[in-house]
Amino acid sequence: MIDNAKWAKYETLRPTEIESICKKNPIAYLPWGALEYHGSHNPIGLDGIKAYGLCCDLAKQNGGIVLPTVFQAANLISSYQGVDFKKHSIEFSEKLIKLTAEEYIEQLAKQDFKIIVLLSGHAGEPHLQILRDIADYYNKKKTATYVYALAEFDIIPDHLLVANHSAIGETSLQLYYQSDFVDLDSLPKDRDISLEIDAVYGDDPRPATKELGAEIAETFVKNASKEISELKKRYL
């Protein structure tokens, strides 16, 4: 039994364990990722892996329950202009993203979660804006549940992390959470890295390190925890 646990993973819990955690910390963390080509050096599920890791770290700090990652995204790199990455991505419609998010929020609210942290590891647009808009719409109804929708780069200083695709920021986070899935040696050593050839949008990932990933993750958890603390005062 984990009756005294502060946080846990939803799929591993029995009903009494869920009730025990939610009694003190009725917070649901919903990591949202993609199955998308991230170049030769990163795994297809990078967006979801980092979102899940960040949500687990948030839950350890603030309490609550982490749900399984939603690997469902629209607006993938395969639809970028000027690129030709037709394989290794599974893209869903914007309509389905909206419906899935709505149903998750409604059902989690019915299960008496008072705060829902929806963390999107995928920054494609309008995918990300769809999630933000759904959260805003729900919050405007002023129910007993609040949805905090964000991407990790929203609350991290630009010198540490900006929106990117498989560049130094995302790659460092992947190294921090599951380094064995990364192969930096697969990147070329004799030319510049590009979006068109390497599927990298942002700064060169070759200098990425686990240490930088740790710094990014720790900064995110620190800043997001401040917001969650304020939400706790209002909704718990």
N, C-alpha and C positions, 0 to 999 in steps of 0.2 A: 504493500500500500504506500501511496505517496500523499496521504492526507494532509501532511504539513508542508507540502511542496509549494513554492512560490510561483513556479512556472512549469510548463511541460508542453509536449507535442500532442496535439489534438488526437491524432490517429492512434496513439499509444495508450490512451486513457480509457478507463471504465467510467460509467456515469457518475458514480459516487466521487471519483477523483476529480472529474470536471466540476462538480458542484462544490467540492472543497476549495479548489483554486479560485473559482468565480465568486465565492462568498466574500473574499477579501480583494480580489483583483479581477473584476469582470471585464477584462481587456482581451480582444481577439486581434491577433496579428495575421494579416493575409498577404503573404508574399506573392508577387505577380511577376512572371517571367515570360520567356519566349523560347521557342525552338527555332534557332536562327543561326545562319552561317556567321561565324566570328573569325574567319580567316583560318590559316593552317595552324595557328599557335594556341587557340583557345577552344574549349568545348562548346558544342551546340547550345547547351543549356546554361551558359554563363550568366545571363540575366537573372534567371531563377535561382541559381546557386548563390549568387551574391545577395539577392533579396532575402533568401531564406536564412542565410548566415547572419545578416544584419538584424532580421526580425528575432532570431534566437538570442542574439546579444542584447537586444532591447528588452526582451521578456525577462532575461536574467536580471537585468537592472531594475525593471519596473513591475515585474509580475505579469501574469496572464498566460494565455494559451496561443501557441503558434500553430496555424493550420497548414496543411500541405500546400505546396506551391501550385499556383494556377499557371500551367504552361500553355498559355493561350494568348496570342498577340496578333495585332494587325500592324500594317505599315512597316514591314521588315526591310532589310537591306536589299532583298531581291527586287524591290520596287523602286529603288533609288535610280535617278537618272544617271546615265553614263556608266553603269556597272552591269556585269553579266554573271551574276551568281544565282543560277536557277536551281541548283541542287542544295540539299542540306538545310532547308528551311521549311517549316510548316506554318502557313499563314492562315489566319481566320478573319472573317469579315468584321468590320466595325460594328455592324448590327449585333453580331454574336457577343462581342466584347461588352457592349452596353448591357445586353440581356443578362449575361453571366454575372457582371458586377452587381446589377440590380438585385438579382436573386440571392447572391451571397449576402449582401447587406441586409435585405429583408429577413432572411432566415437567421442570420446571426443576431439581429435585433430581437427577433421573437424568442431566441434562446437566452435573452436577458444579458447579453453583452452590452455594456454601457459605452465602451469606447472601441472603435474598430480602426486599427492602423492598417491602411492599405498602402503597401510599399511596392511601387512598380520599378523593377530593375530594367525594364524596357522603356526607352525614351522616344520611340518612334511617334510621329505625329500624323493624324490626330489621336492615335491610341492613348497616349498619356493624358491628353486634354479630355478625352471621353471619360476617363476614370475620375479626373478632377471635377468635371461637370456633374457627374452622377453624385459624387460626395457633396458638392455644393447644393444640389437639388434636394438631397435627403436632409441635409443640415438645416435648410431653410424651412423645413416642415416642423422644426423645433420639437422633435420627439425626445424620448429619454436616452437616446443613443446618439453619439457623435462620431462621424467618420472623418478621420485624419488621413487624407490621401496625399502622397508625395512621392518624389523620386529622391534618391540619396543625394544628388548634387544640389538639390534645393536648399539644403541647410549646411553646406560645407563651403568654406572659402574657396574662391576660384584658384588660388595658388596651389590648392591640394587636389581639387577635382572640379571638372566642368563636364557637361554632357559630352559623351564620346562613344565611339563604337570600337571596342576591342583595342583601344589605345592604352597609354600607360596607366590611366586610372582604373579602368575595368580590369586590365590584366593584373595589376597589382592586387586588387581585391580578390581576384580568382586565385592568385598565388597565396594569399593569406588564408582563404577558406579551404581550398583544395588544390595544393600546388602540383600534385601528381597528375592533374588533368592538363597542365600547361606544358608546351614545348617551344620555348623561345628559340631553340636552335633551328627550328623549321623556317624561321624568318631569314630573308636574304641578308648577307653581310656586306654586299658590294654595291648597294644602291639605296636611294631614299625609299621609305615606306609610303604607300599611297592607298587611297580608297579604291581606286579602279582595279588595282592588281591584288592588293593584300587585304581588302575589306577592313581597313583601319581608317576611322574618322577621328582625328585628334592627334595628340602628340605621340611620337615614336614609342611603341611599346617595348622596344628592345632593352631599355634601362629599367624596366619594371622590376620591383622587388617585393618580397613578402613584408618587409619592414614598412615600406610605403603603404601597402595595403592595410597593415595594422593601424597606421596613423590615420588613414582615411576612415576606417571602421570606428576607431575610438572617438574621432571627432564627430562622426555622425551620431553615435550613440549618446554622447554627451549633449549634443544640441537637440536631438529629438526627445531625449528624456526631460529636458526643460519644458518642452511643449506638453508632453504627456503629464508631467506633474501639475501643470496648470489645468489640464483637462480633468484630471482626477479631482481637483478641488471643486470643479463645476458639476461633474456628472456622477461621482461616486459618493 
